[in-house]
């Protein structure tokens, strides 16, 4: 499934309850889209804008900058590897 399939699927889905904490409506959250180098799948994850700014300088290891992120999210930010490929590899 590529990013266009996801969009088409989202349009087909019927929303029954409003999303209360939709990351796309928050100004302090930004989407990061990356293509997995193993499977070619596009993945979009949402992160705090401040965190991404801190990572741009890379003055410290990612584990130090964002210890609360899951190891899957950290790997995604570093390499773009999707969760499925990470599970298969690690």
DAKA-V565674 format. One record per helix or strand of 3 or more residues. SS is the DSSP state (h for helix, s for strand). FROM is the first residue (numbers start at 1). LEN is the number of residues. If there is no record, write none. Layout:
# DAKA-V565674
[[SS:FROM:LEN] [SS:FROM:LEN]]
This chain:
# DAKA-V565674
[[h:3:10] [h:23:3] [s:29:7] [s:42:7] [h:49:9] [h:62:4] [h:71:9] [h:83:7]]
